Amino acid sequence: MKMKKNIILMMVLTILITSGIASAQNEPLNPSSYYGTVTVNGQPAPQGTTIIAKIGGEVRGSITTKASGFYGDNQGPTKLWIRGYQNEINSTVTFYLNDVAAQQTSTFAGPETDNRVDLSFTVPSGPGGSSNGGSSGGGGGGTTSGENLSNIDVKESYELEIFKDILTSYRFTHALNPIRFSNVTGNVNAGLITTTVEVLKGTSSLVSSAAPGKVYKNVNIWVGTKNFATPANLKESKIVFNVQNSWLTDNKITASQLKLLRWDGSKWITLDTNEIRKDATTTYFESGTDGFSPFAISGITGITTNPAAAETSIPAVEGTPALLPETPPTPWNWIIYLLVVAAVGATAYFFMIRKK
């Protein structure tokens, strides 16, 4: 009788212990952070690129890049946050861009770890991927803009395919060209479209007045032929450009005063302009636009800042860890449970036989 009580007690304790193990396996872990460089077809991935992380085919986190060539950051809270379960520690993390896997993978090291993983993607030009390459016109090519030839310092043209709901990034590389990227997302499948930047020696001959403020550079940007770059064809358009820090310092212009202006056919309009990155020599900015025409990069002084808006706030954690399913993707907790119960049963059977 005493032996039976001991066996029952042992089985009860086993069930309680294994239930605790199962519960621990079910608990989602605090997220881990990932950051690094990111390239597409050998070129820095454009700002606005979305990277998705998966473990075992399940989405575990995502991030949209805030600067060209980088996802997340080393020191700040902007990271690719990946969340998993206890039984997924040491599992492979795969990174995707438009359903194309990166050449690199990582290992889910557990909760609250900080990991640098530099990613490179090779995506086809055409539906399903954006491209940063294209054929360059260098000092010529493309269509005639109407700008006085004597006013053009540098002309750079690239031809890429534009597809509906897919980001196409035109990357410009000439040292005298302050325009780094023209990033457009199509509303239609437009096929091969040429984008041209004309860096000007002075105010464009196509406008009737000079841009206001202290002008850093005048440029013309053209996407496609006349009347192509409209909201009907382009869902979103953003321009990434850079300004030398020495010019800002010499002219006593702050980053918040630096603006991109566009000629709308009758007047200059100031576009919403944001600083996205800064290094030792250069500051990078981004502006959204709903059209392409003559532009001017200019320092607009006299801008007042709302004191309330200037107050320091705690930065928000960016990058999104995926919501996990209510049950983990693998049944290891039940395997452990059954193995322990089987072991206890075998032990109890052994003692019963021995008692007889």
N, C-alpha and C positions, 0 to 999 in steps of 0.2 A: 504493500500500500504506500509506504514511504517512497519507494522507487517511482511509483506512478506520479506522486505529487512532485517529485524532483523533475521528472520528465516534462510535466505540464508547465511547471515554473520556467524551465529552460526554454520551452517553445514560446511562452508569452514574452519573455525577455528578448528572444530572437526577433519576434514580430515587431516589438517596439523599436529595436535597434535598426532593423531593416527599413521600417517605416521612416525613421529619421534619415537614413541614407537616401531613400527615395525622395524625401522632401528636399534634401540638400541638392540632389541632382536636378530637381524641378525649378530651383530658384535661379532667375536670371542674374548675371553678374553685372557689377558696375562697368560702364564702357571703357574700352582702351582707345587711345588716340593714335592717329597715323598722320604723317605729313611728308612732304618731299617735293622733288621736282617732277614735272610731267611733260612729256613730249609726244607729239603726234606726227608720225612720218618724219621723224628726225628734227622737227621744229618745235619751239615752245608752244604748248597748248594755249589757245586763246582764252582770255577771261570769259567766264560764262560756261566753261566746259563742266559737265556733270559727270562725276565718277561714282560708281556704285560698287560696294563691297559685298561679297557673298561668302558664306560658309556652308558647305554642303549643298550648294544650289539655292540656298535661302538668303534673301537680302538681309544684311545685318547693319547697313549704314550707307549714307551717301553725302556728297558735298559738291557744291558748285564753286568753281575757282573764282577768287576775287582778283587775281593778278595773272598776267601771262606767264606761263612756264612753271607755276607753283600751285600746289594744293595744300591748304592748311598753312601753319607757320610754326616755327621752332619754339618761340617764347610765349606767344599769346594763346588765347582760348579757341582761335579758329582752327579746328582740326577735323579730320574725318574720324568721327566717333563710331566705334564698332562694338556692339554688344552681343554676348553669347552666353551659353550655359556652361556649368562646371564641366560637364562631360565633353565639351567642345574645345577645351584647352589643348593646345598643340595641334589643332586642326588647321588645315590649309585655308588661307584667306585669298580669294581671287578677286581681282579688280577689273571692272568693265567700263567701257566707253561705247555707248550706242551698241550694246550687245557684243562688242569686240573685247576679248580678254587681253589684259596687259601681258607683256613678255615676262614680267616678274610676278611672283606670288609672295605671300608672307605666312607667318605662323601666328595663330591667335594665342598670345602668351598669357592670357588671363586678365583679370580686372585691373584697371587703373595703371596700365603700363603705357609708356610713351615710345613710339616707334617711328623711325625714319625709313621710308621705303620710296626710292626713286622709281617712277613708273615711265614706261615707254610703250606707246601703242602704234600699231601699223594698221591703218584703216584704208579701205579702197576708196578711190574717188568715185562718187556716185551715191545712190541712195544708201542710207545706213551709216554714213560717216562724213565728217567734214575734212577738208583738205587744206593744207597750208602752203602747198607748192604752187604749181602753175607755170605757164610760160611767161617770161618777162619781156616787156617791150623795151626795158632799159631807158634809153634816151628818146625813144619814139614808139610807134605802134599805137593801136587803139584808133578811136575816131577823132576827128578834128573838133576842138572845143570852141573855137572862135576867139580864144585868148591871143593877144598879140605875141608873136613868136619871140620878139625881142625882150619880152617881160618874163619869159619862162627860163628859170635857172636849171631845174631838173624835172624830167618827166619820167614817171615809173608806171608801167602797166602790167597787169596780170589777168589771165583768163582762167576762170574756174567755173564749175557747174553749180548752179543754185537749184535747190530742191525744196519742196514744201515741207515746212516744220523742221528743217535741218539747218544747223549753223554752218555757214561757209565763212572762212576766215581768210581774207586777203592780207598777206604779210608783206610789208615794205622794208627794204634793207639799206637803201642808199644812205650814206652818212649825212648828207645834207637835207634829207627828208625827215621832218619832225613827225610825220604820220607813221605809226608803227603797224597798226592794224585797222582794217575796215571790216567789221564783223556784221554780217547780214544773215537773217533768217527768212527764207522764202515763204510767201503765201501761195505760190504756184511752183510747179516744176518748170523752170525757165531754161534749163540746159546751160550751155556755155555762155557766160557773161563776162565782159571785160570791165575791170575797174581801174581807173587811172587817177593818179595824183600828179598835179602840176605844182611844183614848188616855185613861187614867184619871186621876182626881184623887188616888187613893190605892190601897191594896190592893184587888184585885178582890173583889166581893161573892160570887164563885163559889168562893172558896178558904177554907180553915179557918184558915190562918195566914199571916202576912206573910212575904215572901221574905227570906232571910238577907242580911247585908251592908248596905252603904250603897246604898239603892235610888235610881237615877237616874230611872227612869220605869216605871210599871206599864202594861201594854197587854194587850188581848185580841186575838188574831188568829184569824179563822175562815175556812176555805176550804170553800165549799159548805155544804150542809145537814148536819145531824147524821149522823155515821158515814160521811161521804164521804171525809174526809181520812185514809185508811188506806193501808198499803203495797199493798193489792190494787189501789187506784186511782191512787196516786201513787208513782212510782219513786224520786224524789228531791225533797227540799224544802230550800231554803236561805233564810235571812232576812238581809238586809243592813240594818244600822241605824247611826245615828251618835250620837256623844256630844260635847258641847261641851268643848273643851280646857280652858276656864276652870273647869268643874265638876271635871274630873279633877285639876287643879292645886289648887284650893281644898280638895278632900277628900283630897289626898295619895294618890291612887289611880293606879297605873301602868296602861298599856294591857294588860299581861299579867294584871292582877288584875280587869279588867272582863269580866264574863260575862253571857251571856243564860241565864236560868233558865226552865223550863217546869213548870207544875203538871200532874202526870200523873194527877190524880184523888184522890190521897191525900197526896202530898208534892211538894216542889220538887226538881227534878233539874237539875243544871248541864250545860249543853250545851257542846260543844267550840266555842270562840269564838276567832277569829283576826282580828288587825288587818290590814286590806287597803290602807288609804290614809290619809294625814293631810295636812291643809293648815294654814293659819295659824290657823284658828278651830275646826276640827272634825276628829275622828278617826272613821274608818269601820271597821266590824267586820262579820264574817259568821259565822253559826252554822248548822249543819245540824240539822234536826229531823225526827222521824218522826211528828209529830202537831201539831195546832193547838188552843190552849186559852188560858188566861191565861198571860202571860209577865211577867218582870221583868228589867229591865236593872240590874245591881247590881255594885258593887265589892266583891269578896270579898278581904279582907285576910288576911294570915297565910299566903299561899301561898308556899311555898319553891321555889326554882329549883334544879334539879340542876346543880351547877357544871360537870360535863362537858358538859351540853347547852348551857350558856351560852357555851362557848368560841367564839371567832370562827372561822368557816370560810370558805373561798373559795366565793363564790356560784356555783351551777351555771348554766350557760348554758341558758336556757329558750327555747322556740320550736323547732320541728323542721324543719331543711332536709330536703327529700325525697330519698330514695335515687334516684340517677340510673340510667337504663338503661345497659347496657354500651356501647352505641353511641349517638352523638348522634342527635337526631331529624331532622336534615337532612343530606343528603349533600354538603355544600359541599367537603369535603376531596377527594372523588373527582372533583368537577368541576374543582378546581384541578389535581389530578394529571393528568387527561386533557388539559386545555388546555396544560400545560407540555410533556407528551410530544408533543402534536401540533405545538407550536411547534418543538421540537427536531427532529422528523421532517421538518418542512418545511424547516428550515435545512439539514439533512443532504442532503436531496434537491436543494436549490439548489446546494450545493457539488459534488455528484456531476455534475449537468448542466453546471456551469461547467467542471469538470475535463475532461469529454469535449470 
